[in-house]
Amino acid sequence: VPWQQAAARHGLTLSFVKITPAGEIDLENLRAQLSPRTKIVSLSHCSNVLGTITPLALVKKILSEQGSDALLIADACQSVPHFPVSVADLGVDFLVFSSHKVYGPSGVGVLWGRAPLLEQLPPYQTGGDMVQTVTPTTATWQPVPGKFEAGTPNLEGVIGLGAAIRYLQTIGMENVAAHTAQLTSWLLAQFSELPEVTLLGQPHPESGIVSFTVTGIHPHDVAEMFAELNICIRAGHHCVAPLHAQLGIAASSRISIGLYTEQSDLEKAVEALKNCIQKFNV
Ligand SMILES: Cc1ncc(COP(=O)(O)O)c(C=O)c1O
């Protein structure tokens, strides 16, 4: 498998932390897998399928309790757009998120890392502007972050991302979270009255992520019925095929609630879902 091979090239072996039936990271399983040889613990902060939130500060505490010096890396692609995130509070060593999920341009994102760790890291690629001095046999690199910015940068992307971040900051992430939580809770309450609908995991209202299956109806048919009412949802495995395999399903449908979502959109979504159940007569 390519990622196992990539890990092996660096002398690492890759193992996976289990999830609980509610879709949370199984902290007992994490604890059991930790050893003095554990170098990196990498977790998604918020699942893009289950809408569950990983208690990273608690994970950090578990690492400290076990005397582990493993680095803690967070994929915050789904948390940063939805609620306030503080790297200091989470205690992570590295954190990443994508621009397009914070309403910025695609093809750019953020890697945050603790300064001493970034200083230790070698450049992952070489190119224009990242060298300080160069001879045929030696080179020295620009200080962080320059040494990681080889080549002509994606200037438009970075400027656009900056504008998107300022836009969200103007609204205030607490307000974004409150908006998402209110709409998601409303939708979850509607879903609980539809016995044909099975939720994947127990989504946190602030995640804005509601993945589900409908008994006897293919997720793509569900998405099609939503599209008839101009509601765009995603169907498939949402780039997380192993999780779907573990849940014993091939695919699911996902409603993603964001800053732009309004109550009327969700009312249409529920109508679409009811039409779907009626049409397919499940
Ligand atoms: C949790 C999570 N991580 C990573 C990604 C991938 O981000 P990118 O498209 O920037 O590679 C996604 C979605 O695309 C995601 O939801």
The ligand as an SDF file (V2000), in Angstrom:
LIG
                    3D

 16 16  0  0  0  0  0  0  0  0999 V2000
  -10.6290   16.5120    7.1930 C   0  0  0  0  0  0  0  0  0  0  0  0
  -10.1010   16.7730    5.8060 C   0  0  0  0  0  0  0  0  0  0  0  0
   -8.7820   16.6980    5.5880 N   0  0  0  0  0  0  0  0  0  0  0  0
   -8.2630   16.9260    4.3770 C   0  0  0  0  0  0  0  0  0  0  0  0
   -9.0540   17.2390    3.2980 C   0  0  0  0  0  0  0  0  0  0  0  0
   -8.4030   17.4850    1.9790 C   0  0  0  0  0  0  0  0  0  0  0  0
   -8.0510   18.8050    1.8190 O   0  0  0  0  0  0  0  0  0  0  0  0
   -7.3970   19.2900    0.4370 P   0  0  0  0  0  0  0  0  0  0  0  0
   -8.4960   19.2210   -0.5870 O   0  0  0  0  0  0  0  0  0  0  0  0
   -6.9350   20.6810    0.6740 O   0  0  0  0  0  0  0  0  0  0  0  0
   -6.2950   18.3310    0.1350 O   0  0  0  0  0  0  0  0  0  0  0  0
  -10.4390   17.2900    3.4640 C   0  0  0  0  0  0  0  0  0  0  0  0
  -11.3610   17.5880    2.3570 C   0  0  0  0  0  0  0  0  0  0  0  0
  -11.1000   17.7650    1.2080 O   0  0  0  0  0  0  0  0  0  0  0  0
  -10.9770   17.0720    4.7560 C   0  0  0  0  0  0  0  0  0  0  0  0
  -12.2960   17.1400    4.9700 O   0  0  0  0  0  0  0  0  0  0  0  0
  1  2  1  0
  2  3  1  0
  2 15  2  0
  3  4  2  0
  4  5  1  0
  5  6  1  0
  5 12  2  0
  6  7  1  0
  7  8  1  0
  8  9  2  0
  8 10  1  0
  8 11  1  0
 12 13  1  0
 12 15  1  0
 13 14  2  0
 15 16  1  0
M  END
$$$$
